[in-house]
Amino acid sequence: MFDKDKLKKIEEEKRKWEEVYKTCKAPNRRCITVSGEEVNPLYSPPDIAKIDFSKDIAFPGEFPYTRGIRTNMYRGRLWTMRQFSGMGTPRQTNERYHFLLQRGQTGLSVAFDLPTLMGYDSDHPRSLGEVGVCGVAVDSLKDMEIIFDGISLDKISTSMTINAPASILFAMYIAVGEKQGISSEKLTGTIQNDILKEYIAQKEWIFPPLPHMRLITDVMAFSSQHVPKWNTISISGYHIREAGATAVQELAFTLADGFAYVEAGIKAGLDVDDFAPRLSFFFNSHLDFFEEIAKYRAARRIWARHMRERYKAKKEESWLLRFHTQTAGCSLTAQQPENNIARTAFEALAAVLGGTQSLHTNSMDETWALPSEKAVQIALRTQQLIAFETGVANTIDPLAGSYYVESLTNKMEEEADKYFAEIERRGGVLKGIEEGYFQREIAEAAYRYQKEIESKDRIVVGINDFLIQDEKIEIPILKIDPEVEREQVQAVKKVKAERDNDKVKRSLEHLKKVVQGTSNTMPAILECIRCYATEGEIVEVMKSVFGEYVEPPLI
């Protein structure tokens, strides 16, 4: 990047500057990233002297895609603006979706309630008190039909945050498209379907790892033939970060999970270029502005290099790391909740400058409850302000060449490589999960972060400094009426009473035979969904064959 003689001269000049700097007043705080890494007082050409522009940075849309996966990036198309939405009954969620679409949202993201995430119907005893509380309750195809009533599935991209029962909810979405007269080939969107991060961080699993991996590769194979525009996995670092991981851990563990899915697909007999183009990623955007931007740039570069060189993918589409971003829920505070508007704006801006393809902005009241209409509108407007008023979408990767950003991007990649080597030494991702390696690493990082807050090495406004005594929170809080649960329980019982139960029984019996064998499970799941078998009934059939996962105690 630099002439050696000029570089030597700059190094001499920097040493003189450093002597002057030493005489200046020292900072009254530790200058560290959110991940706890020390930040130098100044970055200059020597910090990026080893960078090869063509190899490490290049141009947007060119390998290794450090500067973005598209040649024209946001000058051609802005990122998809999403809000993670789902609440109460399917009818209430449908109303919220129409509210958001009318206000300029360009993609939908479905949040499901806890029973749905765990594979229980709303009338199951374990669902008591949780129906519709943290998302929408979905028991059968009927609920999915209501959620998307009046929303044409060939006109919208939908992301569904569902993991353990992902193939079941995906089948429901396909069936809704069929009922709207829309073929599966036209459907666009994403299912999270990332079970590895569940074992690592979020803890919403049903079956043991190997059966879950089979269901995932079944979705990959089925979609490559029948739903070619669908992202079959959203490999998620978001929840790993929310559990307390550092930015480097989020980067390394997420990409390691991605490599594990690639290897599982290849082992299942799939051609890497048949499924890799539909793998997507989901990252967190935390408050350390430059660290987050560097994380996204490093992620693209690492993924491209591994896909081309290690997994021998030949299609350019297989090398591209496409990702959705959500601002950090764990950075929001219940105290002084209006501050969360500013936090979210900084995090969203970092995601955009890092080249995200899709973005969700958290609402200021999400530490208290599901977001109110006013709060969610402010969150959406935050994205629109970034897109249309700040000018940051006018030029591509404007921070490229920054001594700090390029140095930090390199540092992120180097530290991630160390984690990859350690994971491989331990026998891979599944082995690491079984031994509790990932869980311990994240727990230790979370502990260090909390200690920094308690010692005031890290200031969190409204938490350990800049407090408001006797603060009174005066924001409207969305509350889910207990009637929601009663209504949904009645709805699922009605579906079970009115459907053709003989047909349901036959479809579930057929599914069990498929699960016991080695055939792709998706066609059999679709057959069950079309005759209104419920999620819980399908899960119970699978449990009878696969069993249930119990996490071993970690020492």
DRENMI-432722 format. One record per residue: residue in one letter; x, y, z of N, C-alpha, C in turn. Coordinates in steps of 0.02 Angstrom, whole numbers, plus 50000, padded with zeros to 5 digits. Layout:
<sites>
AXYZXYZXYZ...
</sites>
This chain:
<sites>
M500414993950000500005000050000500435006450000F501045006050029501455012050036502185010750015D502495015849987503205015549970503605014850034K504115010450034504505008950094504855015150122D505135019250079505485025250102504985030150134K504405030950102503895035450129503635032750196L503565026150199503315022950260503805024050318K504445023450303504955024450354504935031650380K504835036350334504795043350354504185044650398I503625041550379503015042350419503115039450489E503455033850494503595030750560504015035450604E504495038750573504915043450610504495049350634E504065051850591503625057450609503135055450664K502905049150660502435046850711502775046350780R503405044150781503765043750844503835050650876K503955055850835503985062750861503305064850889W502775063050853502095064750877501955061350943E502185055050950502065051251011502405054451071E503005057451060503345060851115502945066851140V502645070451093502215076051112501585073551147Y501305068151120500685065351148500775063351221K501375060851238501505058751306501465064451356T501555070551331501525076451375500805078851385C500345076151346499645078351350499305075051409K498745077751428498345075051482498095068051463A498175063351508497955056451495497185056151495P496885051551457496155050851458495915048751527N495325051051545495055049451611494635043051610R494755038951560494395032551554494835027651517R494675021251523495015016151482494755016451411C495205016951364494995017251294495005010151266I494435006851272494374999951250493744999151208T493734994051167493134992551128492624989251174V492014988251149491504984651187491754977651204S492174974951161492444968151172493034968151221G493244974251244493774974551293494474975251264E494524976251198495184977051166495424984251173E496064985051190496354991751195496364995151126V496215001651126496215005551065496805010451067N497215010351016497785014851013497555022051008P497955026751031497755033851026497725036350954L498105033250909498125035550840498305029750794Y498005029750735498165024750684498425028550622S498915025450589499235028750533499465023450483P499775025450427499975020550375500355014450400P500815014950449501165008950471500695003450497D500105005450522499635000450548499314996150494I499344998550432499054994650377499554993450322A500204993750340500734993150290500734986350255K500504981150289500524974450261499904972850219I499444977350216498834976150177498984976550102D498744971550066498774971449993498084973649968F498044979449936497394982149917496994977149876S497284974249824496914969749780496704963349815K497124960949860496984954649894496514955449954D496604960949991496254961650055495664966650054I495684971450010495154976550009494764976249943A495114977349889494814977049821494244982149813F493824980949763493274985349748492604982049767P492084986049778491434983149795491204978249741G490934972649762490704967649716491244963149689E491864964049714492424959949692492724956149751F492954949949737493264945749788493834949449822P493884949349890493494945349938492894949049968Y492644954049934492014957449953492064961250019T492664963250038492754967150100492334973450097R492264976450038491914982850031491174982050013G490934975850010490234974749995490144969649940I489574966349940489464960849894489184962949826R488954969249822488684971749758489114977549733T489184977949667489584983249638489314990149655N488654990949654488354997549666488054998249735M488034992949775487774993149843487134997449848Y487125002349894486495006049907486335011149853R486795012449808486625016849752486145013449705G486145006749706485685002949665485045001149701R485134999049765484554996949804484724997649878L484295000949915484405001649987484294994850021W484534994450082484414988350121483664987450134T483464981350146482764980050164482644982350236M482124986350245481964989050312481434984650344R481634981450399481184976750433481074979050505Q480514976950534480404977350606480184970450629F480514967950680480364961350707479694961850743S479184958950713478504960050737478114953550742G477714953250792477284947550803477024948150874M476374947450883476094948750949475404945550955G475274942651013474594940451027474334935250978T473764936750950473434932250903473674933550832P473574928950787473734930150717473384936350689R472764937750710472414943550685472744950050708Q472984950350770473324956250794473984957450757T474334951950743474954952550705474824954950635N474304952550604474124954750537473984962350537E473664964750588473524971950593474164975950600R474644973450640475284976850649475674976950583Y475644971450545476004971150480475724976350432H475064976950428474774981950384474964988950407F475004990150472475214996550500475924998250477L476374993450481477074994550462477164995450387L476814991450348476874991950275476614998650250Q476085001150282475815007750263476295013350278R476775012150324477245017350344477935016550312G477975012250262478575011850221479035006050236Q478835001450279479254995550290479274991450225T479854988450211479934984850147480014977350154G480004974850216480044967650227479744965950294L479494959850301479184957750364479634952850401S479624953350467479994948650510479514946050563V479434939450565478934936550610479264934350676A478994937050731479194934850798478664930150824F478864924150844478394919250870478414918950946D477864916750976477854916151049478254910051070L478374909451136478814904151161478534897151148P477884895951158477634889151141477774887151069T477674891851022477804890350952478544888850941L478974892750972479704891750966479914884850992M479554882451042479734876151075479334870251049G478884871351000478524865850969477894863651006Y477604867951047476994866251083476394870051054D475824866751050475204870151031474964874451089S474544879351073474304883951124473884880651178D473584874851162473174871351212473574866251253H474234866151245474654861651284474744864551354P474754860451406474844863051474475474867251483R476014865651448476634869551455476584876451423S476074877651384475984884151351475634889251396L475364886951452474964891151496475354897351517G475064903251505475354909551525475844912551475E476004908851422476504911251373476214912451304V475584910851293475284911251226475234918551204G475574920151149475534926851120475904932251157V476294930451208476604935451251477224938651219C477694934551194478314937351167478314937151090G477754935551061477704935150988477014932250971V476924930450909476274927950887476234920450897A475634918150917475504910950925475314908050857V475664902750836475504899350774475454891850787D474864889150778474744882050791474654877950727S474334881050677474184877350616474194882050556L474094879150498474064883050436473554888650441K473004887450477472484892550484472764899050512D473204898550562473504904450592473944908150543M474324904450504474764907650455474354911050400E473794908150383473354911350334473104918050359I472934918450424472684924650453473244929850456I473844927850476474404932550482474524936250416F474474932650360474634935550295474014937150254D473454937850287472834939850253472924946750223G472804947350159472864953850125473574955850108I474054951250118474754952650103474984947450052S475104949549991475284944849938476014942649947L476114936149953476784933649968477274934249910D477044935749851477514936949796477724944249791K477464948449837477624955549837478044957649897I478174952949943478514954650005479024949250022S479564951250054480054946550080479924945650154T479904939450176479744938050246480304934250280S480494936550339480984933050380480624930150440M480744923750454480414920550511480944918150561T480914920950621481394919050673481144912850709I481314907250679481094900750705481664895750693N481794891550742482374887150736482204879850743A482064877450802481944870250811481384867650766P480804870950764480274868550718480254872350652A480834874650628480854878950569480544875750507S480674869350496480414866050436479644865950436I479344865650495478614865450501478314872250484L478594877550512478344884350498478484886350425F479044884050399479204885250328478684881950284A478494875850301477974872350263477314876150265M477154879050323476534883050328476554889050281Y477134892250277477204898150234477114896150160I477424890550141477354888050073476624886650057A476274883650106475574881850096475134888050090V475294893350127474924899650120475014902350049G475634902050024475754904149956475334900249906E475294893649916474884889449872474154891749873K473904893449933473204895549938473094902349906Q473624906449902473574912849867473694912149792G473834906049770473974904849699474684906649679I475134906849728475834908749716476274902549723S476634900849671477064894949673477654896149719S477924890749746478474891349793479094894349760E479164893749694479734896549659479764904149664K479204907349680479174914649682479254917449753L479264913149802479314915449872480024917749888T480064923449923480714926049945480694927350019G481244925850052481274926950124481794922450156T481724921750221482224918150261481894914650320I482114908650334481974905650399482634905350437Q482614906750501483244906850538483554899750539N483194894850564483374887750554484094886250576D484334890050626485034889350648485044885950716I485074879350717485024875750780485674875850819L486244876650785486884876450821486924882150871K486704888150851486734893750898486244892850956E485734888650946485274887151002485634883351057Y486024878351037486414874551087486944878951119I487214883651080487744887951104487484893451150A486924896551131486734902751165486004903351184Q485534902151138484844904051152484424898751187K484624892351180484334886851218483614885051200E483424886151138482754884151115482834878551064W482934872451090482994866551048482424861751063I482364856551023481894851151037482254844451035F482554842950978482864836350967483624836650978P483954830950981484684830850986485004833850922P485644835650925485964839050869485924835550801L486074829050799486094825750733485424825650698P484864823950732484214824450697484054831550674H484234836450715484114843450695484514845150632M485134842850629485544844150570485244840850508R484944834950517484614831650461484034835950435L483624838650481483064842750461483304848950422I483864851650443484134857550409484374855750338T484744850350332484974848550265484384846450220D483844843750250483244842350211482944848750183V482924853950223482664860450200483104863150144M483764862650153484234865050102484124861450036A484064854850039483974850849977483304852349945F482774852549985482094853849959482054860749927S482334865649961482284872549936482674873549872S483244870249866483644871149805483254869049743Q482774864549752482374862049696481704865649690H481394867449747480704869849746480614877149769V481064879749809481004886649834481674890149824P481884891049763482574893149748482764900149771K482274904449785482424911249806482434911949882W482324906549917482264906749990482934905650024N483074909650075483674908650116483524903250168T483854897550162483664891650201483924891750273I484444895650286484694896550354484914903850361S484754906750418485034913150436485514911750494I486144910750477486644908650526486764914550573S486594913550636486464919150679486994920250732G487334925950727487774928150780487414932550829Y486814934850810486454939650852486354937050923H486114930950929485954928250995486584926351033I487104924650996487754923251028488004929751062R487934935351027488134941851055487684943851113E487044942651106486574944451159486704940551223A486994934551216487154930351274487774932851311G488134937651281488714940451315489364939851278A489364937251217489974936351178490274943051158T490934942951145491264948851116491114949051041A491324954551010491234955150938491624949750901V492234948450924492654943350891492334936450901Q492074934950960491744928550971491124927950927E490734933250922490154933050878490364931550807L490884934950783491134933850715491374926650706A491794924350751492104917750743491604912050752F491204912450804490734906950818490194906550765T489974912250740489454912350687489724909250623L490314911350602490594908550541490774901250549A490994899250609491134892150622490494888050614D489934890650639489284887350629489124886850554G489264892250518489144892250446489544886850411F490174886250429490594881050399490334874150416A490064873250477489784866850498489184864950455Y488764869950439488184868650396488404866850325V488914870250301489174868650234489424861450233E489794859550284490064852750287489504847550294A488974849350331488404844750338488054843750271G487984849250234487664848650168488074844450120I488724845450120489164841450077489134834150097K489144832850163489114825950188488454822550170A487914826550165487264823850146487214822550071G487744824050034487754822549963487564828349919L487504834349947487314840149907487924843549878D487854846249818488384850249788488394857049823V488974859249845489024865449883488724871349845D488794871449780488524877049741487774876649732D487464871149752486734870549748486394873749809F486744873849867486414876449927486764882549957A487414883349947487774888849979487514895749960P487284896949897487044903649881486434905849921R486084901049953485494902849992485614902650067L486244902350087486414903150157486494910650171S486184912950224486254919950242486474920450315F486634926550337486884927550405486474932950441F486524932850506486144937550548486614939850603F486814946250600487294948950648486974954150694N487294954950750487124960050799487484966550780S487184972250796487554978550790487554981750859H488134981650891488204984250959488434991550955L488644994251012488765001351017489475003650998D489944999050993490615001250973490625002050897F490535008150876490395009850806490885006650757F491525007850767492025005550719492144997950725E492104995350785492194988150794491664984250755E491054986750757490514983350721490614983650646I490804989450620490924990150548491484985450526A492024985150565492584980750549492364973450551K491924971750596491684964850603491334962650539Y490904966850511490544965050450491024964450390R491504968950386491974968750330492404962450335A492624960750396493024954650405492614948350390A491984948450409491554942650398491494941050324R491384946150283491334944950211491964941950183R492524944550206493174942450179493324935150200I493194933550263493324926750288492894921750251W492244923250246491784918550214491974917350141A492134922650105492314921950034492934917550026R493434918750067494054914850061493944907550077H493564906150130493444899150149493014895550096M492504898850072492054895550023492424893949959R492844898549937493204897349873493794892649882E494164893449935494794889749942494724883249981R494314883250032494254877150074493704872450049Y493134875450030492564871250010492484870749934K492934874049897492974873449824492334875349788A491964880049818491374882549783491584886249720K491234885149666491424888049602490994894149583K490374894249608489934899949592490104905949636E490114911749605490244917849644489714918749698E489084916749683488544917549732488684913649796S489074908249791489244904249850489764907749893W490124912549865490644915949903490374922049941L489774924249923489504930449951489194929450019L489414933250068489094933250133488564938750134R487944936650131487374941250134487104941050205F486964946950233486764946850303486234951950321H485834950050370485344954350403485664956750468T485484962550490485744965250553485164967550597Q485234966450662484774969250711485174973050762T484934978950780485284982750832485254978950898A485724980450943485834976251002485294977151056G484904971951067484414972251120484744972851188C485334969551196485674969551261485974976351278S485994980951230486264987651244485714992351269L485094990351264484544994651284484454994551360T484224999951387484135000351460483405001951477A483184999151533482515000851558482515007851586Q483095010051614483165016851639483235021651581Q482955027551587482995032751535482885029751465P482315026551453482215022751391482275026951327E482165033551332482235037651272482955037551245N483445036251289484135035651267484215030051216N483775025151219483815019451174483705021451101I483355027051090483265029451022483935031250992A484345034851031485015036751007485465030650999R485445026051048485855020051043485695016250979T485055015450966484845011650907485065015150843A485045021750842485255025450782485995024350768F486415024650820487135023550810487265016450784E486925011650813487015004650794486775003450723A486215006450705485955005750637486425008850586L486705014550603487185017850558487795013450547A488035010250600488615005750593488444999950546A487844997250552487634991650508487624993850435V487384999850423487345002450354488045003750327L488475006850367489165008150344489555001650337G489314996350371489624989750363489354985750305G488834988350271488594985150210488054979950218T487614980650269487094975650279486584975650221Q486274969850210485754969350159485044970250187S484984969950252484334970250284484444972550356L483974976350383484084979350448483444979850488H483504977950552482964978950600483214983550655T482834988650670483004993250724482554992050784N482864991150842482474989950903482094996150924S481564995150960481155000650986481375002451057M481265008651076481525011151140481225007651200D480645004551192480285001751249480354994151255E480814991151216480834983851214481134980651277T481444984651321481644981751385481054980951432W480494984051414479894983751456479384978851429A479304978651363478764974651334478854974351259L478404970951225478384971451152478264978751134P478554981051078478524988251063477814990851048S477704996951072477075000351056477105002950984E476535004950957476525007450888476955013750880K476945018250930477345024350925478095022650925A478285018150970479005016350975479245012850913V478845008450884479055004850825479085009550764Q478665014550763478685019450709479325023650713I479525025550774480155029250783480745024950759A480725018550776481265014050756481305013450680L480735013050647480725012650574480965019350544R480725024850572480935031450547481695032350554T481995029250604482725029650613483075027050550Q482845021350524483145018750463483035023350404Q482425026250399482265030550343482685037050346L482815039550406483245045350414483955043850390I484205038050408484875036050386484895035550310A484385032550282484375031250210484315037650169F483895042350192483715048050149483965054850172E484235055250232484445061850256485185062450275T485515056950290486215057450312486725057450255G486535054850198486995054650141487465048650142V487425044250192487905038750196487795033450143A487195033350112487065028350060487285030849991N487555036849988487725039649923488375036949895T488835035049938489465032249914489585025449947I489965021249914490035014249935490635013449982D490515010350040491035008950089491475015150100P491195020550125491585026750131492155026450181L492175021450224492705020950274493305016850251A493265014050191493835010150164494445014550162G495015011750181495635015550181495775019050247S495275019350291495385022150357495905017950393Y496425021150419496955017450453496665013150509Y496205016150547495905012550603495455006950580V495005008350534494525003250512494874997450478E495354998850435495704993350400496124989250450S496444992750497496844989250547496394984850591L495824987550610495354983850652495044977950614T494904978950550494644973450508495144967650507N495784969250497496304964150498496344960650565K496304964650619496354961850687495774957050699M495174958850677494584954450686494694947850650E494954948250589495074942050551495604937750585E496134940850608496664937050642496414933550704E496024937150745495764934150806495254928650792A494854929650739494384924350719494744918050698D495304918950661495694913150639495954909050699K496124912550753496344908950813495784904650841Y495174907350841494604903450865494464897450819F494514898550753494404892950706494894887250720A495514889050732496024883950746495874880150811E495634883750861495474880650925494864876050918I494354878250881493754874150870493944867750833E494364868450782494584862450745494994857850790R495414860750832495824856650878495374852550926R494804855450943494344852150989493874847150956G493924846650889493514841650854492914844450818G492854851050811492314853950773491774857050817V491274859950784490744863650819490324859150864L490094853450838489664849150878490034846550940K490664844750931491054842450988491144848151039G491254854151013491334859951057490704861351097I490124860451065489484861251100489414856051156E489564849751139489504844351188489954845551248E490544848351237491014849551291490894856151327G490434860251301490284866651332490794872051318Y491204871051267491734875951251491454882851236F490974883151189490684889551169490334892851228Q489954888951265489574891651321490034894751373R490594891451388491054894151437491394900551413E491584900551349491904906551321491444912651325I490814911551309490334917151311490204919251383A490124914451428490004916151498490574920251528E491194918451510491774922051536491794929151508A491614929951444491604936651414491064940951446A490474937951459489934941651491490124943851561Y490474939451596490694941051665491184946951664R491664946751617492154952251613491804958951598Y491314958751553490944964751535490574967651595Q490244963251633489874965451692490344968451744K490934965351753491414967951801491654974951780E491734976051715491934982651691491414987951707I490774986051703490234990651720490244992151795E490324986951834490314987751907490904991951932S491484991351898492074995151918492095002151886K491615003451843491575009651804492135010451754D492465004951737492925005051680492535006051616R491905004351618491455005251561490845009151586I490695014651555490125018751575489525016951532V488975015551564488335014651531487865020051557V487685024551513487295030451533486635028251563G486505030751623485875029051657485915022851700I486485019351695486565013151735487075014151790N487685016251772488195017351823488475024551823D488155028851785488335035951785487765039851751F487765046451762487245050751733486545048251751L486455046751814485825043951838485315049451849I484685047551849484135051951868483825049151931Q483885052851985483605050452048482845050452045D482545045252073481815044652075481505045352006E481825042251957481575042651889480885039651881K480465042951845479795040451830479745038951755I479625032751738479585030751668478885032351642E478855036551591478205038751566478145037151491I478235030851474478125028751405477565023551406P477155023451353476605018551351476885011551343I476645006851382476864999951380476324995551349L476524991651299476054987051267475954980951312K475334979451329475184973651370474744968851332I474904962451337474514957251303473944955051349D473344955951325472744954151364472724946651375P472594944351436472524937051448471994933751403E471544937851377471034935051333471344932151269V471944934551251472294931951193472384924451198E472604922151256472724914951265472074911051259R471554913451291470904909851287470664909551215E470734915151179470504915351109470904910551065Q471574910251076471984905951035471874898551051V471764896951114471624890051133470964887751101Q470474892051102469834890351069469934889450994A470354893650965470474893350892470794886750872V471294884450909471624878250891471164872250902K470764872550954470284867150966469764866850910K469564872650885469084872950830469374869850767V470014871450752470344868550694470364860950700K470544858450758470584851250769469904847850762A469384851450780468704848450776468424848550705E468604853450665468294854350599468684851350541R469294849650550469704846850495469524839550484D469804836650431469724829550417470234825650458N470034823350517470504820250563470774813450539D470384810050498470654803750469471244805350423K471154810650385471694812650339472304814950378V472184818550433472734820750475473114814850504K472734809850527473044803850557473484800350506R473234799650445473624796150393474254800150376S474194806750374474774810850357475314810450412L475104810150474475584809650529475914802750531E475524797650514475814790850511476334790350455H476174793650399476654793650343477284797450363L477194803150398477774807050420478224802850465K477924798950510478334794850555478764789850517K478484786850465478864782150424479444785650389V479314791650365479844795450331480404797350380V480204799550440480684801450490481114795450512Q480804789650514481174783550532481664781450478G481544783650417481984781950361482494787350347T482674787950284483184792850265482944797850212S482304797250192482044801750140481984808950167N481934813650120481844820650139481174821550175T481194824850232480594825550274480124831050250M480354835750209479944841550192479294839850156P479294835350105478654833750073478144830850122A478364826650168477904823650217477644828850266I478074833550286477854838950330477334843350294L477454844850232476974848850192476304845350187E476314838750179475694834850175475294835650240C475644835350297475314836250362475024843350369I475404848250348475194855250354474574856650312R474554853950251474004855350206473334852750233C473354847550275472724845150304472624847550376Y472994852950393472914856550456473124852550518A473604848150511473934845350570474284851150605T474304851050670474604856550707475364855650716E475684861050733476404860750745476554855750801G476174856050855476294851550911476214844250893E475724842650851475624835650830476214833250788I476454837450744477024835550701477654834650744V477754839250791478344838750835478324832350877E477734830550901477674824450942477854818250902V477664818050839477854812450796478614812150790M478934817850779479654818050772480004816150838K479734818350894480014816550959480004809050970S479484805850946479424798550956479984794750921V480284797850870480834794650834481504797550855F481554804150857482184807550870482364807850944G481854808150987481964809351058482024816851071E482164818651133482244825651152482954826751180Y483204832851170483884834451192483874837151263V484324834651303484444837251371485174839551374E485274845851390485954848551392486334845551450P486934843051438487334840351493487564845951539P487654844551604487894849751649488604851951631L488724858451636489384861251620489754862851684I490374860751686490784861851745491284867451733
</sites>
